[in-house]
Amino acid sequence: MSTREPRPVACINHLRFNTDGLIPAITQDWLDGAVLMLAWMNRPSMVATFKTGQVHYWSRSRQELWHKGATSGHIQLLRGFRYDCDADALLLSVEQVGDVACHTGARGCFYETGANPTGGGPAALAPPADALSERAQQRLLVQPINPVQEPMAKLRQASEALTRQWQQPPGTDDVVCALTLLDALQDGLSARGIPWREVLRQARRSQLR
């Protein structure tokens, strides 16, 4: 049985829309919180979103309801819906199907950093990753992991170090030992072909059952 909270349709009446009947919606990835895009919603788009569980926006250029991903297949499954203290901006948490939110093929729309804009596309933004994944990638560049024995040894050592630390009063070494254990765990999963993001995905899904 699903434990999802009922969609807060009644909150629409509390929102402050602009003179065009629109409200900005910031969309973020439900796994790592990455900002994917900024779009606009109106009352009909919110009702459609709550009813279907798939995000709908309002296209200002086409002046019509926009079912995100209906054509590309990169739909957004609504996982969280919040509005700010002034009730004039939205924050959506979504499961982005295909990990592509931008119409250029990039993971998200916010990838420009230099003086000259690029053409976007899949290479415009790195694949989904969190801080631990980036740490793991950097470690692998320095020293590849023996996929058979080394992950188990590192995991055992890190676990024992954290256990010893927790027998002492709390201190900064708690964080160091915990991070070492997480690194060792991720290295082991990577050696077995399991990305850290899949762990986050499964953890999130268990909350929705």
Secondary structure as GFF3:
##gff-version 3
##sequence-region A 1 209
A	DSSP	three_ten_helix	9	14	.	.	.	ID=ss1
A	DSSP	beta_strand	23	29	.	.	.	ID=ss2
A	DSSP	beta_strand	35	41	.	.	.	ID=ss3
A	DSSP	alpha_helix	43	52	.	.	.	ID=ss4
A	DSSP	beta_strand	56	59	.	.	.	ID=ss5
A	DSSP	beta_strand	64	67	.	.	.	ID=ss6
A	DSSP	beta_strand	76	83	.	.	.	ID=ss7
A	DSSP	beta_strand	90	96	.	.	.	ID=ss8
A	DSSP	three_ten_helix	97	99	.	.	.	ID=ss9
A	DSSP	three_ten_helix	122	124	.	.	.	ID=ss10
A	DSSP	alpha_helix	131	142	.	.	.	ID=ss11
A	DSSP	alpha_helix	150	165	.	.	.	ID=ss12
A	DSSP	alpha_helix	172	191	.	.	.	ID=ss13
A	DSSP	alpha_helix	196	207	.	.	.	ID=ss14
###
